[in-house]
Amino acid sequence: MKSYQYCLLICTVFLFSCVDTPDMPSSAHFNLRIHLQDTTVFNTGDFVSTSGAVVTLLSQTDGKRLAITSDDEGNAYFNSILPDYYSISANRPLSVEEIWEVLNKNEMWALGGDSSNVVLFADPGDTMTLVLPLSRSRAGNLVFSEIYYSGSRPDPIPNYFHDQFLEIYNNSETVQYLDSLIICDAEYGFADDEFIHAIHAYMFPGTGKDYPLMPGEAIIVAQDALNHTLYNKSSIDLSDADFEFYVKDKGDVNNPDVPDMIQIHHKYGIDFLYSVFNDALLLLKIDDPYKFGYDNFEHLLLPLSGVIDGVDYRENVSLLDKKRLSPSIDSGLTGGVPSYSGTSVGRVVDKITDDGRVILKDTNNSSFDFSHCKSRTPGEVPNDI
């Protein structure tokens, strides 16, 4: 186990148009008021305060982000913005006192809401008002903190993807156990189904408490736990990964010094390859992964109720209609990383506690929760937000 190490996230957004967009005249700007409306009623019948929520606008055209904190009345004012398609997200972590009053539990919950591909416009100089409903949701104790899927730059081997890895982080303040948790990827076309249609599914070993993960710690699960720089110079050394996906009886290479994930379902390939173009990765807790069997296309059916965290990524992040995951798991898209670029996506640092523990952003919207790492970073403690 290694203490959590994280990159300084530098937001880099790629344009997906080959045509330059001319600057809009200043006269086209208008103002926007977003009113946050809580839809969760606590036991007392009172609504949760929507003040102090961070409201973020993400332009679908140029990738620019604007963030404003809501006032005492739950309003966030954006002045002088341009007409565009926007994704909108609002999030406010609930205090320990608020959660304890309702649930009598010491857990991480947040008040949040989002909306994607919203057309925002008004006459120049006017103010548009938009109501954004919020609901209460529990933040994941375990989250994907970094996903390296793109593959390495050719040096000398082209299309080298055997160095893919996932990083899983304990985002809570209590010990979490990895034993018997499942990592899978989801097939496209079933986002509205009650099941995840898993292409591959692998389980952590252990019988209950063999693999604890302390608060602020992360583990690396490698496709192949090897020093990949020996084969492709632009790659990385994953020989000290915590776990690896080993595909038995397919000719896959194996590092005997690194624990293997248990193969639950493997549809094709000599590796657990998650696509370098688009895919969805999930972490689940399920008592019996075979309870619901398979679909007609030999995908393993895993219930949505078992999902701990899920991330939907795509090379073109504007194609929200091509998502693989239900909005209840991930209402956005991360990605935008060119294939075989040697770069990854990492979860944004939300805050750092007084005792130095990093808390990562988890609003169940990867459009806002993730950004690009300048390089693959299974290492590097942040010293800033």
VOPAGU-2260 file (C-alpha; in pm, 1 decimal, decimal comma):
REM VOPAGU-2260
SITE   aa  ch    i         X         Y         Z
SITE  MET   A    0       0,0       0,0       0,0
SITE  LYS   A    1     125,6     346,9     -73,1
SITE  SER   A    2      13,9     682,3      65,2
SITE  TYR   A    3    -201,0     864,0    -184,1
SITE  GLN   A    4       0,6    1051,4    -435,4
SITE  TYR   A    5    -167,7    1276,4    -684,1
SITE  CYS   A    6     -80,9    1508,0    -967,0
SITE  LEU   A    7    -135,4    1878,4    -968,3
SITE  LEU   A    8    -428,4    1884,5   -1204,1
SITE  ILE   A    9    -395,8    2133,9   -1482,0
SITE  CYS   A   10    -719,9    2170,0   -1671,2
SITE  THR   A   11    -649,8    2117,3   -2036,6
SITE  VAL   A   12    -948,3    2105,8   -2267,5
SITE  PHE   A   13    -938,0    1989,2   -2626,2
SITE  LEU   A   14   -1151,2    2137,6   -2900,9
SITE  PHE   A   15   -1327,3    1892,1   -3123,6
SITE  SER   A   16   -1380,8    2116,5   -3423,0
SITE  CYS   A   17   -1155,5    2169,2   -3719,8
SITE  VAL   A   18   -1299,5    2515,3   -3780,3
SITE  ASP   A   19   -1195,7    2814,6   -3572,2
SITE  THR   A   20   -1486,4    2978,9   -3393,8
SITE  PRO   A   21   -1478,5    3358,2   -3430,0
SITE  ASP   A   22   -1502,9    3568,8   -3116,5
SITE  MET   A   23   -1855,0    3682,7   -3041,2
SITE  PRO   A   24   -1907,6    4057,2   -3016,1
SITE  SER   A   25   -1934,1    4193,0   -2661,9
SITE  SER   A   26   -2288,3    4304,2   -2739,1
SITE  ALA   A   27   -2396,2    3936,5   -2749,1
SITE  HIS   A   28   -2323,1    3882,1   -2379,6
SITE  PHE   A   29   -2606,2    3832,6   -2131,7
SITE  ASN   A   30   -2639,4    3758,9   -1759,4
SITE  LEU   A   31   -2749,8    3435,2   -1595,3
SITE  ARG   A   32   -2907,3    3362,9   -1257,2
SITE  ILE   A   33   -2911,6    2999,4   -1151,1
SITE  HIS   A   34   -3146,1    2935,5    -860,0
SITE  LEU   A   35   -3074,1    2617,5    -666,3
SITE  GLN   A   36   -3382,1    2436,3    -541,2
SITE  ASP   A   37   -3349,5    2156,0    -289,5
SITE  THR   A   38   -3574,7    1857,5    -356,6
SITE  THR   A   39   -3475,3    1660,3     -45,1
SITE  VAL   A   40   -3694,1    1690,3     261,6
SITE  PHE   A   41   -3534,3    1596,6     591,5
SITE  ASN   A   42   -3725,2    1437,6     880,4
SITE  THR   A   43   -3816,8    1782,2    1011,2
SITE  GLY   A   44   -3982,5    1874,1     683,4
SITE  ASP   A   45   -3727,6    2148,9     628,1
SITE  PHE   A   46   -3531,7    2187,6     311,0
SITE  VAL   A   47   -3155,1    2186,8     313,5
SITE  SER   A   48   -2991,1    2523,2     262,1
SITE  THR   A   49   -2864,8    2574,6     -90,7
SITE  SER   A   50   -2627,6    2854,8       2,2
SITE  GLY   A   51   -2255,1    2796,0     -27,7
SITE  ALA   A   52   -2284,3    2553,5    -320,4
SITE  VAL   A   53   -2023,9    2573,5    -595,5
SITE  VAL   A   54   -2204,2    2616,0    -927,6
SITE  THR   A   55   -1999,8    2546,6   -1240,0
SITE  LEU   A   56   -2073,5    2622,2   -1604,5
SITE  LEU   A   57   -1886,9    2423,4   -1868,8
SITE  SER   A   58   -1905,4    2548,0   -2228,1
SITE  GLN   A   59   -1955,7    2263,6   -2474,6
SITE  THR   A   60   -1796,7    2474,4   -2749,1
SITE  ASP   A   61   -1464,7    2585,7   -2608,8
SITE  GLY   A   62   -1441,7    2396,9   -2279,1
SITE  LYS   A   63   -1419,6    2711,1   -2063,7
SITE  ARG   A   64   -1533,3    2674,8   -1701,8
SITE  LEU   A   65   -1688,7    2937,5   -1478,4
SITE  ALA   A   66   -1752,0    2873,6   -1108,6
SITE  ILE   A   67   -1958,9    3083,7    -866,4
SITE  THR   A   68   -2062,7    3014,1    -506,0
SITE  SER   A   69   -2435,1    3047,7    -438,4
SITE  ASP   A   70   -2552,3    3323,0    -204,1
SITE  ASP   A   71   -2773,1    3297,5     105,9
SITE  GLU   A   72   -3082,0    3261,3    -111,7
SITE  GLY   A   73   -2933,7    2984,4    -325,1
SITE  ASN   A   74   -2862,1    3203,4    -627,3
SITE  ALA   A   75   -2548,9    3198,1    -840,1
SITE  TYR   A   76   -2502,5    3496,9   -1072,8
SITE  PHE   A   77   -2293,8    3472,0   -1389,3
SITE  ASN   A   78   -2237,5    3804,9   -1557,0
SITE  SER   A   79   -2158,5    3868,0   -1921,7
SITE  ILE   A   80   -2162,4    3514,8   -2066,3
SITE  LEU   A   81   -2212,1    3409,4   -2426,1
SITE  PRO   A   82   -2498,8    3205,4   -2572,7
SITE  ASP   A   83   -2387,1    2843,0   -2595,7
SITE  TYR   A   84   -2453,8    2484,1   -2501,7
SITE  TYR   A   85   -2349,0    2438,0   -2139,3
SITE  SER   A   86   -2320,6    2163,2   -1882,6
SITE  ILE   A   87   -2414,1    2282,4   -1535,2
SITE  SER   A   88   -2317,9    2133,1   -1201,3
SITE  ALA   A   89   -2382,7    2238,1    -842,3
SITE  ASN   A   90   -2243,4    2073,8    -531,4
SITE  ARG   A   91   -2235,5    2144,1    -160,5
SITE  PRO   A   92   -2098,4    1888,6      87,1
SITE  LEU   A   93   -2335,6    1848,0     378,5
SITE  SER   A   94   -2196,0    1905,9     723,6
SITE  VAL   A   95   -2151,8    1629,8     979,1
SITE  GLU   A   96   -2429,4    1789,1    1185,3
SITE  GLU   A   97   -2672,8    1789,3     893,0
SITE  ILE   A   98   -2607,4    1424,1     811,5
SITE  TRP   A   99   -2613,0    1308,9    1171,2
SITE  GLU   A  100   -2949,9    1474,3    1227,4
SITE  VAL   A  101   -3103,5    1273,4     943,6
SITE  LEU   A  102   -2912,1     945,6     923,7
SITE  ASN   A  103   -2738,3     908,3    1257,4
SITE  LYS   A  104   -2432,0     808,8    1058,0
SITE  ASN   A  105   -2089,3     954,4    1012,1
SITE  GLU   A  106   -2079,1     945,1     633,5
SITE  MET   A  107   -1996,7    1179,8     346,6
SITE  TRP   A  108   -2305,1    1319,1     174,7
SITE  ALA   A  109   -2357,0    1610,8     -56,5
SITE  LEU   A  110   -2634,8    1819,0    -200,5
SITE  GLY   A  111   -2591,6    1832,7    -573,9
SITE  GLY   A  112   -2744,6    1844,5    -916,3
SITE  ASP   A  113   -2644,9    1881,4   -1277,4
SITE  SER   A  114   -2776,9    1922,5   -1626,6
SITE  SER   A  115   -2601,7    1856,8   -1956,5
SITE  ASN   A  116   -2620,1    2019,3   -2300,1
SITE  VAL   A  117   -2841,9    2306,2   -2185,7
SITE  VAL   A  118   -2891,5    2588,1   -2434,4
SITE  LEU   A  119   -2842,5    2917,8   -2251,3
SITE  PHE   A  120   -2924,6    3245,9   -2421,4
SITE  ALA   A  121   -3101,1    3575,6   -2366,6
SITE  ASP   A  122   -3120,9    3912,2   -2534,5
SITE  PRO   A  123   -2795,2    4105,5   -2494,7
SITE  GLY   A  124   -2775,4    4264,8   -2152,8
SITE  ASP   A  125   -3079,1    4076,7   -2019,1
SITE  THR   A  126   -3076,7    3824,4   -1735,3
SITE  MET   A  127   -3188,8    3465,3   -1786,5
SITE  THR   A  128   -3309,1    3266,7   -1481,4
SITE  LEU   A  129   -3266,5    2891,3   -1460,6
SITE  VAL   A  130   -3384,7    2668,7   -1174,0
SITE  LEU   A  131   -3153,7    2376,7   -1098,6
SITE  PRO   A  132   -3302,9    2106,2    -873,0
SITE  LEU   A  133   -3068,7    1950,4    -617,6
SITE  SER   A  134   -3088,4    1621,8    -433,6
SITE  ARG   A  135   -2898,1    1454,5    -152,6
SITE  SER   A  136   -2654,0    1176,6    -240,9
SITE  ARG   A  137   -2382,6     983,5     -62,6
SITE  ALA   A  138   -2030,9    1042,2    -187,3
SITE  GLY   A  139   -1834,1     728,5    -264,0
SITE  ASN   A  140   -1594,5     606,9       3,0
SITE  LEU   A  141   -1382,6     450,3    -271,3
SITE  VAL   A  142   -1335,8     631,8    -601,8
SITE  PHE   A  143   -1134,4     598,0    -919,4
SITE  SER   A  144    -874,0     868,6    -871,4
SITE  GLU   A  145    -676,2     824,6   -1192,9
SITE  ILE   A  146    -748,2     633,6   -1511,8
SITE  TYR   A  147    -473,6     581,1   -1764,9
SITE  TYR   A  148    -631,6     435,8   -2075,3
SITE  SER   A  149    -476,2     618,9   -2369,6
SITE  GLY   A  150    -164,2     405,8   -2423,6
SITE  SER   A  151     192,4     521,9   -2474,0
SITE  ARG   A  152     349,1     725,8   -2748,7
SITE  PRO   A  153     531,7     514,0   -3011,3
SITE  ASP   A  154     891,3     471,6   -2890,7
SITE  PRO   A  155     952,8     245,0   -3072,4
SITE  ILE   A  156     637,8      31,1   -3044,6
SITE  PRO   A  157     320,4     182,3   -3194,6
SITE  ASN   A  158     -19,1     126,0   -3032,2
SITE  TYR   A  159     128,5      18,9   -2698,5
SITE  PHE   A  160    -149,4     -15,8   -2439,9
SITE  HIS   A  161     -23,6    -287,1   -2203,3
SITE  ASP   A  162      72,2     -18,1   -1948,6
SITE  GLN   A  163    -286,4      84,9   -1871,1
SITE  PHE   A  164    -367,7     121,2   -1503,1
SITE  LEU   A  165    -641,2     224,4   -1262,8
SITE  GLU   A  166    -589,5     404,4    -934,9
SITE  ILE   A  167    -845,7     360,2    -655,2
SITE  TYR   A  168    -848,1     601,8    -360,9
SITE  ASN   A  169   -1005,4     591,0     -15,9
SITE  ASN   A  170   -1189,7     923,2     -13,8
SITE  SER   A  171   -1344,1     864,8     329,1
SITE  GLU   A  172   -1220,7     907,5     682,6
SITE  THR   A  173   -1256,8     539,3     773,8
SITE  VAL   A  174   -1073,5     224,3     666,1
SITE  GLN   A  175   -1220,8      53,5     357,4
SITE  TYR   A  176   -1167,4    -307,2     250,5
SITE  LEU   A  177   -1103,5    -406,9    -109,8
SITE  ASP   A  178   -1176,0    -777,1     -56,6
SITE  SER   A  179   -1420,7    -916,9    -314,7
SITE  LEU   A  180   -1491,8    -580,9    -480,3
SITE  ILE   A  181   -1532,0    -604,2    -858,8
SITE  ILE   A  182   -1386,9    -390,3   -1137,3
SITE  CYS   A  183   -1561,1    -414,1   -1473,6
SITE  ASP   A  184   -1613,4    -224,7   -1796,1
SITE  ALA   A  185   -1956,9    -168,0   -1946,6
SITE  GLU   A  186   -2080,5    -227,7   -2298,3
SITE  TYR   A  187   -2232,6      60,6   -2494,9
SITE  GLY   A  188   -2607,3      72,4   -2558,2
SITE  PHE   A  189   -2744,6     -22,8   -2216,2
SITE  ALA   A  190   -2730,6     306,1   -2023,6
SITE  ASP   A  191   -3104,8     289,3   -1946,0
SITE  ASP   A  192   -3100,5     -70,6   -1827,2
SITE  GLU   A  193   -3118,1    -181,6   -1462,5
SITE  PHE   A  194   -2799,0    -383,0   -1512,1
SITE  ILE   A  195   -2441,7    -316,8   -1610,3
SITE  HIS   A  196   -2362,4    -531,0   -1914,6
SITE  ALA   A  197   -2003,8    -614,1   -1827,5
SITE  ILE   A  198   -1754,3    -698,1   -2101,1
SITE  HIS   A  199   -1489,2    -796,7   -1846,8
SITE  ALA   A  200   -1515,4    -832,4   -1468,6
SITE  TYR   A  201   -1238,5    -899,5   -1217,5
SITE  MET   A  202   -1258,0    -935,0    -838,6
SITE  PHE   A  203   -1009,8    -836,3    -569,2
SITE  PRO   A  204    -881,5   -1135,1    -373,7
SITE  GLY   A  205    -934,6   -1166,6       2,2
SITE  THR   A  206   -1191,5   -1308,0     240,9
SITE  GLY   A  207   -1314,4    -992,7     410,5
SITE  LYS   A  208   -1040,1    -788,6     573,1
SITE  ASP   A  209    -724,3    -902,8     399,8
SITE  TYR   A  210    -678,0    -584,8     195,0
SITE  PRO   A  211    -753,2    -271,6     401,6
SITE  LEU   A  212    -717,6      69,8     244,1
SITE  MET   A  213    -663,0     349,2     493,0
SITE  PRO   A  214    -807,2     703,3     454,4
SITE  GLY   A  215    -597,3     899,8     208,4
SITE  GLU   A  216    -437,0     588,8      57,3
SITE  ALA   A  217    -459,1     458,7    -297,6
SITE  ILE   A  218    -378,5     136,5    -478,9
SITE  ILE   A  219    -274,8      73,9    -838,8
SITE  VAL   A  220    -429,4    -201,9   -1048,7
SITE  ALA   A  221    -216,3    -258,6   -1359,0
SITE  GLN   A  222    -312,2    -432,3   -1678,8
SITE  ASP   A  223      37,4    -586,9   -1665,2
SITE  ALA   A  224     255,8    -521,7   -1358,1
SITE  LEU   A  225     578,9    -481,9   -1553,7
SITE  ASN   A  226     847,3    -225,4   -1617,3
SITE  HIS   A  227     705,4    -119,8   -1951,1
SITE  THR   A  228     995,0     114,1   -2028,9
SITE  LEU   A  229    1195,0    -197,8   -2116,8
SITE  TYR   A  230     963,3    -248,6   -2414,2
SITE  ASN   A  231     852,0     103,1   -2501,4
SITE  LYS   A  232    1073,5     388,4   -2382,4
SITE  SER   A  233     786,6     636,6   -2347,9
SITE  SER   A  234     601,5     406,3   -2109,1
SITE  ILE   A  235     619,2     367,6   -1729,0
SITE  ASP   A  236     733,1     121,2   -1464,9
SITE  LEU   A  237     437,7     -61,5   -1307,4
SITE  SER   A  238     636,4    -349,5   -1159,7
SITE  ASP   A  239     545,2    -234,6    -806,9
SITE  ALA   A  240     168,8    -212,0    -871,4
SITE  ASP   A  241     -53,9    -338,2    -591,0
SITE  PHE   A  242    -260,2    -571,8    -812,9
SITE  GLU   A  243    -268,8    -679,1   -1175,7
SITE  PHE   A  244    -528,1    -814,7   -1415,0
SITE  TYR   A  245    -409,9   -1159,3   -1518,5
SITE  VAL   A  246    -598,2   -1333,7   -1800,0
SITE  LYS   A  247    -546,2   -1703,6   -1745,9
SITE  ASP   A  248    -507,1   -1948,9   -2034,0
SITE  LYS   A  249    -470,1   -1668,1   -2291,3
SITE  GLY   A  250     -92,9   -1621,7   -2298,3
SITE  ASP   A  251    -100,3   -1313,9   -2075,0
SITE  VAL   A  252     223,1   -1226,4   -1893,3
SITE  ASN   A  253     222,7   -1247,0   -1515,2
SITE  ASN   A  254     428,0   -1087,4   -1239,7
SITE  PRO   A  255     438,8   -1348,9    -960,4
SITE  ASP   A  256     528,2   -1081,5    -704,0
SITE  VAL   A  257     203,0    -888,4    -756,2
SITE  PRO   A  258    -136,3   -1028,6    -644,8
SITE  ASP   A  259    -366,8   -1120,4    -931,7
SITE  MET   A  260    -724,4   -1000,3    -960,8
SITE  ILE   A  261    -966,0   -1294,7    -977,2
SITE  GLN   A  262   -1114,5   -1342,9   -1322,4
SITE  ILE   A  263   -1495,8   -1336,1   -1301,8
SITE  HIS   A  264   -1576,8   -1277,9   -1667,6
SITE  HIS   A  265   -1356,0   -1218,6   -1970,1
SITE  LYS   A  266   -1519,2   -1188,0   -2309,2
SITE  TYR   A  267   -1220,4   -1143,0   -2540,0
SITE  GLY   A  268    -852,6   -1052,2   -2568,2
SITE  ILE   A  269    -534,5   -1161,1   -2392,9
SITE  ASP   A  270    -556,1    -860,5   -2157,5
SITE  PHE   A  271    -824,8    -672,7   -1971,3
SITE  LEU   A  272    -799,6    -390,8   -2225,4
SITE  TYR   A  273   -1026,8     -95,4   -2165,2
SITE  SER   A  274   -1064,7      95,3   -2486,1
SITE  VAL   A  275    -818,0     370,8   -2576,0
SITE  PHE   A  276   -1110,4     555,9   -2740,6
SITE  ASN   A  277   -1414,0     525,2   -2513,1
SITE  ASP   A  278   -1530,2     302,1   -2230,9
SITE  ALA   A  279   -1690,8     303,1   -1886,3
SITE  LEU   A  280   -1522,3     157,3   -1579,1
SITE  LEU   A  281   -1697,1      62,6   -1257,8
SITE  LEU   A  282   -1621,1     -51,1    -905,6
SITE  LEU   A  283   -1891,2    -267,5    -747,8
SITE  LYS   A  284   -1973,8    -462,4    -434,0
SITE  ILE   A  285   -2191,8    -763,9    -515,3
SITE  ASP   A  286   -2246,5   -1077,8    -309,9
SITE  ASP   A  287   -2306,1   -1307,2    -608,9
SITE  PRO   A  288   -2181,9   -1174,7    -945,9
SITE  TYR   A  289   -2350,3   -1462,5   -1131,5
SITE  LYS   A  290   -2697,1   -1417,2    -980,0
SITE  PHE   A  291   -2845,7   -1253,8   -1289,8
SITE  GLY   A  292   -2649,9   -1449,5   -1549,5
SITE  TYR   A  293   -2564,7   -1315,5   -1894,4
SITE  ASP   A  294   -2735,2   -1123,4   -2172,1
SITE  ASN   A  295   -2771,2   -1252,0   -2527,3
SITE  PHE   A  296   -2430,9   -1110,1   -2620,2
SITE  GLU   A  297   -2230,0   -1290,3   -2349,9
SITE  HIS   A  298   -2205,3    -987,7   -2122,8
SITE  LEU   A  299   -2222,4   -1053,5   -1748,6
SITE  LEU   A  300   -2521,4    -879,1   -1588,5
SITE  LEU   A  301   -2433,5    -688,6   -1270,9
SITE  PRO   A  302   -2699,3    -488,9   -1080,9
SITE  LEU   A  303   -2677,5    -110,7   -1065,0
SITE  SER   A  304   -2744,4    -130,9    -692,2
SITE  GLY   A  305   -2393,4    -269,3    -640,7
SITE  VAL   A  306   -2209,1      24,0    -800,1
SITE  ILE   A  307   -1966,4     209,7    -571,7
SITE  ASP   A  308   -1814,4     433,0    -839,2
SITE  GLY   A  309   -1834,6     459,6   -1216,1
SITE  VAL   A  310   -1658,4     675,4   -1473,4
SITE  ASP   A  311   -1762,4     725,0   -1835,5
SITE  TYR   A  312   -1489,8     846,1   -2073,6
SITE  ARG   A  313   -1473,2     924,4   -2442,2
SITE  GLU   A  314   -1230,6    1083,1   -2685,0
SITE  ASN   A  315   -1495,6    1340,5   -2776,9
SITE  VAL   A  316   -1646,8    1460,9   -2449,7
SITE  SER   A  317   -1925,8    1652,7   -2624,6
SITE  LEU   A  318   -2099,0    1327,2   -2731,0
SITE  LEU   A  319   -2311,5    1291,3   -2419,7
SITE  ASP   A  320   -2570,5    1096,3   -2618,9
SITE  LYS   A  321   -2309,6     819,6   -2660,3
SITE  LYS   A  322   -2264,8     758,1   -2287,9
SITE  ARG   A  323   -2239,2     402,1   -2158,2
SITE  LEU   A  324   -2349,2     472,7   -1800,4
SITE  SER   A  325   -2676,5     584,8   -1650,9
SITE  PRO   A  326   -2679,0     946,4   -1526,3
SITE  SER   A  327   -2745,8     802,5   -1180,3
SITE  ILE   A  328   -2387,4     668,7   -1187,7
SITE  ASP   A  329   -2212,7     932,3   -1398,1
SITE  SER   A  330   -2409,5    1213,8   -1554,2
SITE  GLY   A  331   -2111,9    1347,9   -1750,0
SITE  LEU   A  332   -1811,0    1241,0   -1954,1
SITE  THR   A  333   -1440,7    1271,1   -1894,7
SITE  GLY   A  334   -1173,5    1205,1   -2154,4
SITE  GLY   A  335   -1064,8    1419,2   -2444,0
SITE  VAL   A  336    -726,0    1249,3   -2423,0
SITE  PRO   A  337    -582,1    1153,3   -2764,5
SITE  SER   A  338    -513,3     785,2   -2813,7
SITE  TYR   A  339    -153,1     676,1   -2756,8
SITE  SER   A  340     -60,5    1010,4   -2604,5
SITE  GLY   A  341      75,5     878,7   -2274,3
SITE  THR   A  342    -159,6    1101,1   -2071,6
SITE  SER   A  343    -431,5    1017,8   -1821,5
SITE  VAL   A  344    -736,7    1166,8   -1653,5
SITE  GLY   A  345    -738,1    1230,3   -1279,2
SITE  ARG   A  346    -998,3    1329,1   -1025,8
SITE  VAL   A  347    -991,1    1692,3    -913,1
SITE  VAL   A  348    -884,1    1774,5    -558,1
SITE  ASP   A  349   -1188,3    1914,5    -375,5
SITE  LYS   A  350   -1019,5    2013,3     -50,7
SITE  ILE   A  351    -742,2    1925,1     189,4
SITE  THR   A  352    -834,8    1867,8     553,6
SITE  ASP   A  353    -656,5    2028,0     847,0
SITE  ASP   A  354    -460,7    1707,4     900,7
SITE  GLY   A  355    -345,1    1706,1     535,1
SITE  ARG   A  356    -580,6    1440,9     395,4
SITE  VAL   A  357    -684,1    1498,2      34,0
SITE  ILE   A  358   -1055,5    1478,7     -44,7
SITE  LEU   A  359   -1134,0    1433,3    -411,2
SITE  LYS   A  360   -1433,5    1579,5    -587,6
SITE  ASP   A  361   -1715,9    1330,5    -627,8
SITE  THR   A  362   -2039,3    1473,7    -765,6
SITE  ASN   A  363   -2112,3    1174,8    -991,6
SITE  ASN   A  364   -2046,7    1395,8   -1291,4
SITE  SER   A  365   -1708,5    1321,0   -1446,3
SITE  SER   A  366   -1730,5    1629,4   -1668,9
SITE  PHE   A  367   -1656,0    1826,3   -1352,3
SITE  ASP   A  368   -1492,2    1567,5   -1126,3
SITE  PHE   A  369   -1201,6    1490,0   -1361,5
SITE  SER   A  370    -935,0    1680,4   -1548,7
SITE  HIS   A  371    -625,0    1593,4   -1748,9
SITE  CYS   A  372    -296,4    1501,9   -1588,0
SITE  LYS   A  373      -2,0    1627,9   -1789,3
SITE  SER   A  374     139,6    1276,2   -1767,7
SITE  ARG   A  375      62,5     946,1   -1599,3
SITE  THR   A  376      98,0     996,3   -1228,0
SITE  PRO   A  377      85,7     690,1   -1005,7
SITE  GLY   A  378     276,3     911,1    -760,0
SITE  GLU   A  379     319,2    1279,3    -656,0
SITE  VAL   A  380     148,7    1423,8    -351,0
SITE  PRO   A  381     -43,9    1746,1    -420,6
SITE  ASN   A  382      61,7    2057,4    -235,6
SITE  ASP   A  383    -216,0    2272,7    -376,5
SITE  ILE   A  384    -577,9    2252,9    -490,4
